[in-house]
Amino acid sequence: MTKMKSKYESFREKIKVVLYGTDTVLGRLFDLVLLGLILLSVLLVMMETVQGINQKYHSQLIICEWIITVFFTIEYILRIISIQKPIKYIFSFYGIIDLLAVLPMYLSIFFPGASILSVIRALRFFRLFKILHIPQISHQSVQLREAIEASKEKILVFIYFVLISTVIIGSVMYMIEGKESGFTSIPVSIYWTIVTLTTVGYGDISPITPLGQFVASFVMILGYGIIAVPTGIVTAEFAKNSLKNNTVSGNKTCKNCNSQVHFDNAKYCYECGTELPNI
């Protein structure tokens, strides 16, 4: 019993090295193969929607998609059994994406056409950052995530304000233009407001009265300001976060590259990885 358990633990360790060991040869090789299969899978789904290719190679495309799906399914199961805390992986960002990557083909058995959702596998390309293991990229992604989290309340308040504005403007346009101009109801008018406010402007509905055109002009100008606000909020938090997470200290100069900009409580140089002096 102990021997069998030992073999199982040994198997788990080997699988863990391959699946999670981005610093090992086998781990990096597996990750590169995985990225290649993800790219191939997305291309197969795209080709399936091209009528000429699909008519000629439909069976071959489906077979290839199923082979890749089976591979991803086995990989997902192995990821669960090879780590100490599988629940943590299952409900993690990458765990949820890995699950979503295998579901569409199985759903297509009951819901024809669901296989198109396999393009969600493109999200697995986020693993590229983990594979490359470049400190600058990792740091910037962390800073961006922290900036978005810090500004989410402001953005929610902003979206709430925009939603109220669209209801009010849509109702006003319904009163001004009426059914004759295509504003057949308040929901339709709200749809026009959203399309105009986001500067998309489909042109399927447009005001014809002078007052309506004046309001439309105001909404268009307002739209440019609205687009800039969320960007400004996140950028401000990003800049604030950059200043908070970096310290310029002449007493903590790197012996190798002479850099003086480091993370708070950093033990190693951000630029070259050399151990920093303790002060």
N, C-alpha and C positions, 0 to 999 in steps of 0.2 A: 504493500500500500504506500509506504514511504518512498519506495523506488519510483512508483508510478507518479506520485506527487512531485518528486524531484524532476522527472522527465517533463512533466507538464509545466513546472516553473521554468525549466531550462528553455522549453519551447516558447513560453511567454516572453522571456527575456530576449530571445533571438528575434522574435516578431517585433518587439518594442524597439529594438535597435534599428531595424529596417524601416518601420513606419514612422518613428518619431526621432530617429537619430540623424538630424540634418548635418551633423558634423562628421558623420562616418561615410565611407565610400559607398557602401550598400544603401545607406539612407538617402544620400544625395542622388544616386542612380535611380532608386525607386521614385523619388520625387520628380525627377526629370521625365521618367516614363509616364508617371501619373499626369503631369502637365501636358504631355504629348497626347495622351488619351482624352483628356478633357477638351483640348483644342479640336481633335478629330471628331469627338462626339458633337460638339457645337456645329462644326462644319457639316456633319451628316444630317443634322436636324434642318439646317438651312437649305441643303440640297434637296431634302424631301419636299420642301415647299415650292421648288422650281418644277413646273408641270412637266416639261420635256424630260428632265432627268428622272423624276419620280415615276413616270410612266414606263421608262426603259429599265430602270434599276431598282424598282420599289422593293422587291424581295431581298436583294442584296443589302440595301440600306437598312432594312428592318433587322436582318440577321446581324449586321455589324453593330447596330444600336443595342441589341440584346446581349451580344458578347461583352460589350463595354459595360452594360448595366450589371451583368453577373459579376464582372471583375470588381466594380465599385461596391457591390453588395458584399462580396467576400472581404474586401478591404475594410468596409464599415464594421463588419462583425469582428474581424481581427483586431481592429482598433479598440473595440469595447472590451474584448477578453484579455488584451495584452497589458492593460494598465490597472493600477491598484484601485482607482476610484472611477469606474465606468460612468456612473451617474453624472459626475462633473463634466465628462467629455460629451455625453449625450445631450446635455442642456447647454453646452457652450456654443459660442458663435460658429466655430468650425464644425462642431458636431451636428448642429441643426442643418447647416448647409450640406454636409455630407449625406444626411438623411434625405433632404429634398432632392439631391442629385440622383437618387435611385428610385424614388417614388413614381415619377411620371410614367415610365414604361410599364410598371405594374398596374397603375391606374388605367392605362390604355386598354387593358384586357376588358375592363368593365365600361370605360368611357372612351370610345374611339376618338382619336384626335388629341388625347391628353399627352401623347408622347412629345408633342411640340413644346410642352413645358420643360423638356429636358434642357433647353437653352439656359435654364437656371444654373446648370453646371458651370457656366462661365464664372459664377461667383467663387468657385474653387480656385480661381487664379489668384485670389488674395494670399494663397499659400506661397506665392512667389516671393513675397517679402520675407517670409520665414526661411525660405530656402536660400535666398541671396545672403541673408544675415548681415546686411550692411548697417552699421550703427546709426549713420545719418538718416537713412530711410526709416528705421525703426523709431528713432527719436521723433522725427517729424510726424509720423503717423500717430504716436502717442500724444503729441502736442495738439494735433488736429482734433483727436477724440476728446481730449480734455476741454478744448475750446468750445466744441459743440455742446458738451455736457454742461459747461458753465453758462452757456447762453441760451439753453433750451427754454427756460422760463420766459425770457424776454421775447424769444421767437414765438412762443405759444400765445403770449399777450398780443403780439403784433398780428398773428394769424386771426385771433379772435376779433381784433379791431377791423381787419380786412373783411371778414365774413359779415360783420354787422354793416359795414359800408356797402358791400355788394347788395345786401337785401334792401337797404334804403335807396341806393341809386337805382336798382332794378325796379323798385316800386314807383319811383318818380318818373322813370322813363316809360313805364306802362301807362301812367296817367297822361304824360305829355304826348306820346306817339299813338298809343292805342292799337287796335287790331289791324287797322288799315295799313300800317307800316310794318306789320309782321310781328309786333309785340303782342302776341295773342293772350298771354297770361303773365303773371308775375314771375313764375319759375322760368319761363322763356326769357323774360327781361333780365333776370338774374344771370342766366346763362350768357346773354349778350354782354352784361357788365363784366363777368369774369374773363371772357374772351378779349374784351377791349382793354381791361385793366392789366392783363398779362401781356399786352402788346402783340397778341397772336393775330387778331383781326381776320376771321374767316371770310367776312363779307356776306354771309348768308342772310344776316339781318342788319339793316342800317337805318338810322333815323332820317326822316325827310323834312321835318319841320325845322325852322331856324333855331328855336329854343332847344329842341332835341339835339341838333348838331352842335350847339354851344356846350351842352352838358357832355356830349360825346368827346368833344375836344378837351374839356376839363379832365375827363376820366382817362384819356390817353396820356396827358401830361402827368397826371397823378400816378399812372402805371409805371413810368420810368423811375419815379421816386420810390415807389413800393418795392421794385426789383432791387434797388440799391440798399435798402434798410437791412434785410437779413445778412447780406454780405458784409456790411459795415459792422454789425453786431459780432459776427463770428471773427472777423479780422481783428477787431479791438481786443477780444478775449484771447485770440492767438498771440497777439503782440504782448499782452499783459503776461500771458503764460510763459512766453519766451524769456521775458525779463526775470520772472520769478524763478524759473528753473536753471538759470545760468548765473554764474558768479564770476566777476572779473577780479582776480586777486593776484597781485604781484608776489605775494608770499607763497603762492601755490603754483609756481611756474614749472612746466614740464621740463625735465632734464634733457629729454631727447629732441623735442621740436620747439621748445620755448613758448608753447601756447599758454595763455593766462586765462582762457575762458573755459570753465568747467561746470558740470552740474553740481548742485548743492550736495555736500557730503560725498563727492566723488573720490574714489580711491585710485582710479586709473584715468589717464588722459583721454579725453573725448576724441582727439585728432589721431593719435598714434597708438594708444593702448598702453603706454608706459606707466608704471606705478608712480603715483604722485607722492611728494614728500608729506609726511605727517606734521601738521602744525597745530 
